[in-house]
Amino acid sequence: MTFLDPIYGLFLLLLIVGYWHPALGGGRDRYQLGIVLGASLLFYSLLQIQYVPLMVVLVVLNFYLGRLMARQTGRGLHPQYAQLSNEEWDDLQRLWMGRMLQILIVGIVLNVLFLGGFKYLALVTDGLAQVVAWPWLTQQNSGLLKHFLIPLGISFFTFENIAYLVDVYRGAPAAESLLEFGAYKFFFPKLISGPITRFHPFISQFKEQQQPNVEQFTEGLWLFASGAIKKALIADPLGMFVDLCFGNMARAGSVDLWLAVLAYGLQLYFDFSGYVDMARGSALFLGFKLPENFNFPYFTTSIASFWRRWHITLGDWLRNYLYFPLGGSRQSLARTCFNLWFIMFIAGIWHIDANKGTAWGYLIWGILHGVALIAHRLTDVAAKHNPNWADWWVSLPGTMVAWLVTQLFVFMSWVFFRLPDLAESSWVVTHLFGVKGDVQFSQKVYAEALGLARIDLVWLMVLVVLMTAIAYLIQRGLQLQLNWHLKLLLVPLCFLAVWLLAPEGGTQYIYFDF
């Protein structure tokens, strides 16, 4: 069951009615948490029921690790501790912090081992099989890659666990009840592909929420409807072309490959941002505001700005729980550059998908973005010592050049993301110029499969970009938003368009793989 399945609409409707039932009395909080947890477990069970017990064990483990850390803070101390001298109190504080750090390290290691065991076991055994050249191991590994399933949402699930433990270590209160923590961890809108949400803002919303009014329900409908448009009417049709082109790239020409690169960049954005919009809309029906995850990233003029507006919650996680602990930008320029490169190296490792076998393209993608962030930092430092250069970058020609360079780099790096097998991605990169496509390729892909001429596809992609640019200018430039009355009128039209125009079957959400 996914967001665009009709059964999901019935599931969500029944949940909303049960969650806000007016007859609920004094036990409302526990009832609402219980119904959210039960519905979320049902949602996950319909996707991968075999992993539910394992995910429950992880929730219980992290809950009690957080409680164990909280006990080391000295809350509820015996009155005798009030008689301690300042030196004795400092020693006791250091003892507590040392114990908390030990628990934190154990928790992080366990969560990372859990994530790594599922995501990278097949790749490790594949590498080992190639090194030792044992036919038996090669055969076993081939079967493992073929049948091995990674739990859906494992990466986001693990990142939230680590964030929770670090927040408790830094002084945030531990979850008061397992029901609270379980409802947060399994909350179905964000469970599979985020957005990454921290425990304390989430549970604070629950404790302060009131029954949504018409405007809030309308906003939820609008988010869901716009997300459905992005996924079903933009991402999926683009994905059909991308799959056809990269699936037959030996017969494609340079123009076709360029179109596929651009189409994939658009597909990835509309697929993932569409999912997040539908997740945020679903959450709003239950009174929760999940964080935004995208803010027009393809209109940024630097790679640093791109990462502040693309997959925002992942970027925040990398900054708060990796970049800043490494020293951030508070140390030397060389150390700052290393930190920037390292976090993107980790991001590349995280994206590696064992189900795709040879997937080192994700690592190349991360390394390239790390190098780009270093280049941006060095350029920024140089511009501070050269006022004329700094002034040029903020001029209209400089802004246009910065945007073009940034987006050209971003879209080119997506090649390694879409084709993580380095043999395939390298082939595409080396055939982007001077290659004439097979005539039969154009006939099969454009005319027969898509029912379009190549130029028609170009104009459709231009139209998508122009519509996104208009939305960007209205929302960020003019700071205007549609009122809820107009949104309510447009919602049925959006759903009707999806019903009538969406291609049959559709495609799986891209970030389900991570």
ROGUMAR-798574 format. One record per residue (C-alpha): residue in one letter; y, z, x. Coordinates in steps of 0.25 Angstrom, whole numbers, always signed. Layout:
REM residues N
residu / py / pz / px
A / Y / Z / X
...
REM end
This chain:
REM residues 514
residu / py / pz / px
M / +0 / +0 / +0
T / +13 / -4 / +6
F / +27 / -4 / +0
L / +27 / -18 / -6
D / +13 / -16 / -13
P / +15 / -14 / -28
I / +6 / -2 / -28
Y / +17 / +5 / -19
G / +27 / +4 / -30
L / +18 / +11 / -39
F / +15 / +21 / -29
L / +29 / +24 / -26
L / +33 / +24 / -41
L / +22 / +35 / -44
L / +27 / +43 / -31
I / +41 / +43 / -35
V / +38 / +48 / -49
G / +29 / +59 / -44
Y / +39 / +63 / -33
W / +51 / +64 / -42
H / +44 / +69 / -55
P / +54 / +78 / -63
A / +43 / +88 / -67
L / +41 / +93 / -53
G / +45 / +108 / -51
G / +46 / +118 / -40
G / +35 / +112 / -31
R / +43 / +99 / -30
D / +44 / +98 / -15
R / +29 / +100 / -12
Y / +25 / +91 / -23
Q / +35 / +80 / -18
L / +30 / +82 / -4
G / +15 / +82 / -9
I / +17 / +69 / -17
V / +24 / +62 / -5
L / +13 / +66 / +4
G / +2 / +62 / -6
A / +8 / +48 / -9
S / +10 / +46 / +6
L / -4 / +49 / +9
L / -8 / +39 / -2
F / +1 / +29 / +3
Y / -5 / +30 / +17
S / -19 / +31 / +12
L / -18 / +17 / +5
L / -14 / +11 / +18
Q / -23 / +19 / +28
I / -31 / +30 / +22
Q / -40 / +32 / +34
Y / -28 / +37 / +42
V / -23 / +47 / +32
P / -31 / +59 / +37
L / -26 / +56 / +52
M / -12 / +56 / +47
V / -13 / +69 / +40
V / -19 / +75 / +52
L / -7 / +70 / +60
V / +3 / +76 / +50
V / -4 / +89 / +50
L / -4 / +90 / +65
N / +11 / +86 / +67
F / +15 / +96 / +56
Y / +8 / +108 / +63
L / +13 / +104 / +76
G / +27 / +104 / +70
R / +24 / +118 / +64
L / +19 / +123 / +78
M / +31 / +119 / +85
A / +40 / +125 / +75
R / +33 / +139 / +77
Q / +37 / +138 / +92
T / +52 / +139 / +88
G / +52 / +154 / +86
R / +55 / +154 / +71
G / +51 / +166 / +64
L / +51 / +174 / +77
H / +47 / +189 / +77
P / +60 / +198 / +78
Q / +56 / +202 / +92
Y / +61 / +189 / +97
A / +75 / +193 / +94
Q / +74 / +203 / +105
L / +72 / +192 / +116
S / +82 / +190 / +127
N / +89 / +176 / +128
E / +80 / +173 / +140
E / +67 / +177 / +133
W / +72 / +169 / +121
D / +74 / +157 / +129
D / +60 / +158 / +135
L / +54 / +159 / +121
Q / +62 / +147 / +117
R / +56 / +139 / +129
L / +42 / +144 / +126
W / +44 / +139 / +111
M / +49 / +126 / +115
G / +38 / +124 / +125
R / +28 / +126 / +115
M / +35 / +117 / +105
L / +35 / +106 / +116
Q / +20 / +107 / +118
I / +17 / +106 / +104
L / +27 / +94 / +103
I / +20 / +87 / +114
V / +6 / +89 / +108
G / +11 / +84 / +95
I / +18 / +71 / +101
V / +5 / +69 / +110
L / -4 / +70 / +97
N / +5 / +61 / +89
V / +6 / +50 / +100
L / -9 / +51 / +103
F / -11 / +48 / +88
L / -2 / +36 / +88
G / -7 / +31 / +101
G / -21 / +32 / +97
F / -20 / +23 / +85
K / -10 / +13 / +91
Y / -15 / +11 / +105
L / -29 / +15 / +106
A / -34 / +1 / +103
L / -24 / -5 / +113
V / -28 / +5 / +124
T / -43 / +2 / +122
D / -39 / -13 / +122
G / -33 / -12 / +135
L / -44 / -4 / +140
A / -54 / -14 / +136
Q / -46 / -25 / +143
V / -46 / -17 / +156
V / -61 / -12 / +157
A / -66 / -25 / +150
W / -77 / -18 / +143
P / -83 / -27 / +132
W / -87 / -15 / +123
L / -73 / -9 / +124
T / -66 / -23 / +121
Q / -75 / -24 / +109
Q / -72 / -10 / +104
N / -58 / -12 / +106
S / -57 / -25 / +98
G / -64 / -18 / +87
L / -54 / -7 / +88
L / -42 / -16 / +87
K / -48 / -23 / +75
H / -51 / -11 / +67
F / -41 / -1 / +72
L / -30 / +3 / +62
I / -18 / +11 / +66
P / -13 / +21 / +55
L / -1 / +15 / +48
G / +12 / +22 / +51
I / +6 / +29 / +63
S / +18 / +27 / +72
F / +28 / +32 / +62
F / +19 / +43 / +59
T / +18 / +48 / +73
F / +33 / +46 / +77
E / +37 / +55 / +65
N / +27 / +65 / +70
I / +33 / +65 / +84
A / +47 / +66 / +78
Y / +43 / +78 / +69
L / +37 / +86 / +81
V / +49 / +83 / +90
D / +59 / +87 / +79
V / +52 / +100 / +77
Y / +52 / +102 / +92
R / +67 / +99 / +92
G / +69 / +110 / +82
A / +67 / +104 / +68
P / +59 / +112 / +59
A / +44 / +109 / +57
A / +39 / +104 / +43
E / +37 / +116 / +34
S / +25 / +111 / +27
L / +14 / +101 / +30
L / +17 / +94 / +16
E / +31 / +92 / +21
F / +27 / +85 / +34
G / +15 / +77 / +27
A / +25 / +71 / +17
Y / +34 / +67 / +28
K / +24 / +61 / +37
F / +17 / +54 / +26
F / +29 / +49 / +18
F / +24 / +36 / +14
P / +37 / +27 / +15
K / +38 / +30 / +30
L / +24 / +32 / +33
I / +19 / +19 / +38
S / +31 / +12 / +45
G / +43 / +23 / +45
P / +54 / +24 / +45
I / +51 / +36 / +55
T / +56 / +48 / +48
R / +58 / +62 / +53
F / +52 / +74 / +46
H / +65 / +83 / +45
P / +74 / +73 / +38
F / +63 / +68 / +29
I / +59 / +82 / +24
S / +74 / +86 / +23
Q / +76 / +75 / +13
F / +64 / +80 / +5
K / +70 / +94 / +4
E / +83 / +89 / +0
Q / +79 / +77 / -9
Q / +83 / +75 / -24
Q / +77 / +66 / -34
P / +83 / +52 / -30
N / +93 / +46 / -40
V / +94 / +32 / -44
E / +102 / +27 / -32
Q / +92 / +33 / -23
F / +80 / +26 / -30
T / +88 / +13 / -30
E / +90 / +14 / -15
G / +75 / +16 / -14
L / +72 / +4 / -22
W / +82 / -4 / -15
L / +76 / +0 / -1
F / +62 / -4 / -6
A / +66 / -17 / -12
S / +74 / -21 / +0
G / +63 / -17 / +9
A / +53 / -26 / +0
I / +62 / -38 / +2
K / +63 / -36 / +17
K / +48 / -35 / +18
A / +42 / -45 / +7
L / +53 / -55 / +7
I / +58 / -56 / +22
A / +48 / -49 / +31
D / +35 / -54 / +25
P / +39 / -69 / +24
L / +45 / -69 / +38
G / +32 / -62 / +43
M / +24 / -74 / +37
F / +31 / -83 / +46
V / +30 / -74 / +58
D / +15 / -73 / +57
L / +13 / -88 / +55
C / +22 / -91 / +67
F / +17 / -81 / +77
G / +3 / -83 / +72
N / +4 / -98 / +76
M / +14 / -97 / +87
A / +7 / -106 / +96
R / +11 / -118 / +86
A / +25 / -112 / +84
G / +37 / -118 / +90
S / +49 / -110 / +97
V / +57 / -111 / +84
D / +45 / -105 / +76
L / +43 / -94 / +86
W / +58 / -90 / +85
L / +58 / -90 / +70
A / +46 / -81 / +71
V / +53 / -71 / +80
L / +65 / -70 / +71
A / +56 / -69 / +59
Y / +48 / -58 / +65
G / +60 / -50 / +68
L / +65 / -51 / +54
Q / +51 / -49 / +48
L / +50 / -36 / +56
Y / +63 / -31 / +52
F / +62 / -34 / +37
D / +47 / -29 / +37
F / +50 / -16 / +43
S / +64 / -13 / +37
G / +58 / -17 / +24
Y / +47 / -7 / +25
V / +57 / +4 / +29
D / +66 / +0 / +17
M / +54 / +1 / +7
A / +50 / +15 / +14
R / +64 / +20 / +13
G / +65 / +16 / -2
S / +52 / +22 / -5
A / +56 / +35 / +1
L / +69 / +35 / -6
F / +62 / +36 / -19
L / +56 / +49 / -15
G / +70 / +54 / -10
F / +68 / +51 / +5
K / +77 / +43 / +14
L / +70 / +37 / +25
P / +78 / +33 / +38
E / +82 / +19 / +39
N / +75 / +11 / +49
F / +83 / -2 / +51
N / +98 / -5 / +51
F / +99 / -20 / +53
P / +94 / -20 / +67
Y / +95 / -35 / +69
F / +110 / -34 / +68
T / +111 / -25 / +81
T / +118 / -30 / +94
S / +110 / -21 / +104
I / +95 / -17 / +105
A / +100 / -3 / +105
S / +106 / -5 / +91
F / +94 / -13 / +87
W / +85 / +0 / +89
R / +95 / +9 / +82
R / +93 / +0 / +70
W / +79 / -5 / +71
H / +67 / +4 / +67
I / +78 / +15 / +67
T / +68 / +27 / +65
L / +59 / +22 / +77
G / +72 / +21 / +85
D / +76 / +35 / +81
W / +62 / +40 / +85
L / +62 / +34 / +98
R / +76 / +39 / +101
N / +74 / +54 / +96
Y / +60 / +56 / +101
L / +59 / +47 / +114
Y / +72 / +42 / +119
F / +80 / +55 / +118
P / +69 / +64 / +124
L / +68 / +54 / +136
G / +83 / +57 / +138
G / +89 / +45 / +130
S / +102 / +40 / +136
R / +106 / +54 / +142
Q / +101 / +51 / +156
S / +103 / +40 / +166
L / +104 / +25 / +162
A / +91 / +22 / +168
R / +84 / +33 / +160
T / +90 / +29 / +147
C / +85 / +15 / +150
F / +71 / +20 / +152
N / +72 / +28 / +140
L / +76 / +16 / +131
W / +65 / +7 / +137
F / +55 / +18 / +136
I / +57 / +21 / +121
M / +56 / +6 / +118
F / +43 / +5 / +126
I / +37 / +16 / +118
A / +42 / +9 / +105
G / +34 / -3 / +110
I / +22 / +5 / +113
W / +23 / +11 / +99
H / +23 / -3 / +92
I / +10 / -7 / +99
D / +0 / -10 / +88
A / -15 / -8 / +92
N / -19 / -17 / +80
K / -13 / -29 / +87
G / -21 / -28 / +100
T / -12 / -33 / +111
A / +1 / -28 / +107
W / +9 / -26 / +120
G / +21 / -34 / +114
Y / +26 / -21 / +107
L / +27 / -15 / +121
I / +35 / -27 / +126
W / +44 / -26 / +114
G / +47 / -12 / +117
I / +49 / -14 / +131
L / +59 / -26 / +128
H / +67 / -17 / +119
G / +67 / -6 / +129
V / +73 / -16 / +139
A / +83 / -21 / +129
L / +88 / -6 / +126
I / +89 / -4 / +141
A / +97 / -17 / +142
H / +106 / -13 / +131
R / +109 / +1 / +137
L / +112 / -6 / +151
T / +121 / -16 / +144
D / +128 / -4 / +136
V / +131 / +3 / +149
A / +136 / -9 / +156
A / +145 / -12 / +144
K / +151 / +2 / +145
H / +156 / -1 / +159
N / +161 / -15 / +155
P / +171 / -15 / +144
N / +172 / -30 / +143
W / +157 / -31 / +141
A / +157 / -20 / +131
D / +168 / -27 / +123
W / +161 / -40 / +123
W / +148 / -34 / +117
V / +156 / -29 / +105
S / +163 / -42 / +103
L / +158 / -52 / +93
P / +152 / -61 / +103
G / +145 / -49 / +110
T / +140 / -43 / +98
M / +134 / -57 / +94
V / +127 / -58 / +107
A / +122 / -44 / +107
W / +116 / -46 / +93
L / +110 / -59 / +97
V / +104 / -53 / +110
T / +99 / -41 / +103
Q / +92 / -48 / +92
L / +86 / -59 / +101
F / +80 / -48 / +109
V / +75 / -40 / +97
F / +69 / -53 / +90
M / +62 / -58 / +103
S / +56 / -44 / +106
W / +50 / -45 / +92
V / +41 / -56 / +97
F / +33 / -45 / +105
F / +33 / -36 / +93
R / +27 / -47 / +84
L / +17 / -52 / +94
P / +13 / -40 / +102
D / +3 / -48 / +109
L / +10 / -52 / +122
A / +3 / -66 / +123
E / +9 / -70 / +109
S / +23 / -64 / +111
S / +24 / -70 / +125
W / +20 / -83 / +119
V / +31 / -83 / +108
V / +42 / -79 / +118
T / +38 / -90 / +127
H / +38 / -101 / +116
L / +51 / -97 / +110
F / +58 / -110 / +116
G / +54 / -124 / +117
V / +41 / -124 / +109
K / +39 / -134 / +98
G / +31 / -129 / +86
D / +19 / -136 / +80
V / +22 / -145 / +68
Q / +10 / -139 / +61
F / +15 / -125 / +63
S / +28 / -128 / +56
Q / +20 / -134 / +44
K / +10 / -123 / +43
V / +20 / -111 / +45
Y / +33 / -116 / +39
A / +29 / -126 / +28
E / +15 / -121 / +23
A / +16 / -106 / +26
L / +30 / -103 / +24
G / +34 / -114 / +15
L / +47 / -116 / +23
A / +53 / -125 / +34
R / +56 / -118 / +47
I / +71 / -119 / +44
D / +69 / -113 / +30
L / +63 / -101 / +38
V / +75 / -100 / +47
W / +85 / -100 / +36
L / +77 / -89 / +28
M / +77 / -80 / +41
V / +92 / -83 / +42
L / +94 / -79 / +28
V / +87 / -66 / +30
V / +95 / -63 / +43
L / +108 / -66 / +35
M / +104 / -57 / +23
T / +102 / -46 / +33
A / +115 / -48 / +40
I / +122 / -48 / +26
A / +115 / -35 / +23
Y / +119 / -29 / +37
L / +134 / -33 / +35
I / +134 / -27 / +21
Q / +127 / -14 / +25
R / +132 / -12 / +39
G / +145 / -20 / +40
L / +151 / -17 / +26
Q / +143 / -4 / +24
L / +140 / -9 / +9
Q / +128 / -5 / +1
L / +123 / -10 / -12
N / +124 / +0 / -23
W / +112 / +5 / -30
H / +114 / -2 / -43
L / +114 / -16 / -36
K / +102 / -11 / -28
L / +95 / -7 / -41
L / +97 / -21 / -46
L / +92 / -28 / -34
V / +79 / -20 / -32
P / +71 / -28 / -43
L / +76 / -41 / -37
C / +71 / -37 / -24
F / +57 / -33 / -29
L / +56 / -46 / -37
A / +59 / -54 / -25
V / +48 / -47 / -17
W / +38 / -49 / -28
L / +41 / -64 / -30
L / +44 / -68 / -16
A / +36 / -60 / -6
P / +25 / -67 / +1
E / +11 / -63 / -4
G / +4 / -52 / +5
G / +16 / -49 / +14
T / +14 / -43 / +28
Q / +11 / -29 / +32
Y / +23 / -21 / +37
I / +25 / -24 / +52
Y / +27 / -9 / +56
F / +14 / -5 / +49
D / +8 / -9 / +63
F / +16 / +2 / +70
REM end
